[in-house]
């Protein structure tokens, strides 16, 4: 299956309609119009990728004449997808601000930490209009409010938020490693097969059935159980 790629254009109406179509069913219905409109006003490329084990999305600066790009995993539930989109959009806006300053007459070449103060402030501002129970269920909204007090570099390293979101992964067949009994087999989003062995302090030791090597998994890693 070919996954969609779209770059916003100067025709904002056309961009809005295409982003809307692209994100329909991937974000909460109540947020669809606003997030599609926000993307339609940016010069940015959006790509929906297959699930990746190490990240849910990323931001890629402009290179070799190509526009900035945001990628998101296609297997995210609607709430996780919206959070990821806003997380990466904050990176884009900070990058754009940095470039505007770089090419300004003053040439303020201030460096920015990828998840520093400016990114955190931008992330909070972008999120403000989405913090309603029309968009997020109350447990997710409560976890988000706490998360936004000091956003982490990886949204999904926030275990409280991830556990709140994991409830809505059930329809896709995903579960957390900690919820599986010892001895259970599972498959990661990259397609590798494992058997859960035992808990080691805060992580779970698992045997890869493909290469017989052992790996440690976060208790809240999302996987697909197997017989």
C-alpha positions, -999 to +999 in steps of 0.1 A: +000+000+000+014+034-010+012+058+020+003+095+013+028+123+009+017+159+005+034+192+004+014+224+011+010+248-018+003+285-023-033+277-029-044+274+008-079+262+000-066+233-021-039+225+006-066+225+033-088+201+015-059+177+007-046+178+043-081+173+056-086+142+034-051+129+044-058+132+081-094+123+082-098+093+105-063+097+118-070+125+143-100+131+165-129+144+144-132+176+165-096+185+157-096+177+120-106+211+106-081+231+128-051+208+123-057+206+085-060+244+083-028+249+104-008+226+080-023+243+049-007+276+060+028+262+062+054+254+035+059+218+047+058+183+034+038+157+054+044+120+050+026+091+067+049+062+072+047+026+083+051+020+120+085+025+135+097+010+167+120+039+178+098+069+171+062+080+163+072+109+141+100+133+132+108+167+118+133+171+090+147+205+081+149+218+046+179+203+027+192+206-009+162+227-020+136+203-006+110+217+018+109+209+055+091+176+062+072+160+090+066+122+092+041+104+114+035+066+118+004+053+102-004+030+131-011+057+158-044+060+174-061+094+167-051+110+200-015+099+197-014+110+161-026+145+170-001+149+198+027+138+174+016+162+147+017+191+171+050+180+187+067+180+152+049+212+141+065+229+171+099+218+158+090+233+124+079+266+138+111+270+159+132+260+129+114+286+107+119+313+134+156+304+136+160+307+098+141+340+097+165+354+123+195+339+105+187+358+073+175+390+090+197+421+088+208+416+124+219+380+116+211+368+151+226+333+149+214+321+182+214+283+185+185+264+199+182+232+219+159+208+199+136+205+230+147+236+248+127+265+262+116+279+228+103+246+216+085+239+249+068+273+247+058+268+211+045+233+218+023+247+246+009+275+225+001+252+196-017+228+220-038+254+238-068+253+214-069+215+214-071+210+252-108+203+254-129+172+262-144+176+228-111+164+214-094+143+241-110+119+266-107+131+302-080+106+313-058+116+283-066+153+288-055+151+325-023+134+315-016+160+288-021+189+312+006+175+335+028+167+305+026+202+292+040+216+324+074+204+313+072+186+279+097+158+273+119+154+242+099+122+235+062+126+242+059+089+247+086+087+273+060+102+296+047+069+311+015+085+326+006+099+292+015+068+273-006+046+296-036+069+291-032+067+254-026+029+254-063+023+262-072+036+227-047+013+210-069-017+218-087-015+185-055-019+166-045-050+186-016-033+204-009-040+241+019-030+265+047-055+272+040-053+309+004-065+303+016-098+288+022-129+310+057-142+312+064-167+284+041-149+260+051-143+224+047-109+207+056-090+176+070-055+175+059-028+150+090-036+129+078-072+125+104-089+148+092-118+170+099-120+208+092-140+239+087-122+272+111-137+298+113-118+331+114-084+347+148-068+353+143-038+377+123-014+355+124-033+322+115-066+308+140-091+294+128-106+261+142-132+237+142-123+200+130-155+183+145-143+150+182-141+161+181-157+197+195-125+212+180-109+244+167-074+246+153-051+273+119-036+267+102-007+284+071-019+303+049+004+282+063-005+248+034-012+223+034-046+207+011-071+191+005-104+211+009-137+193-002-173+200 
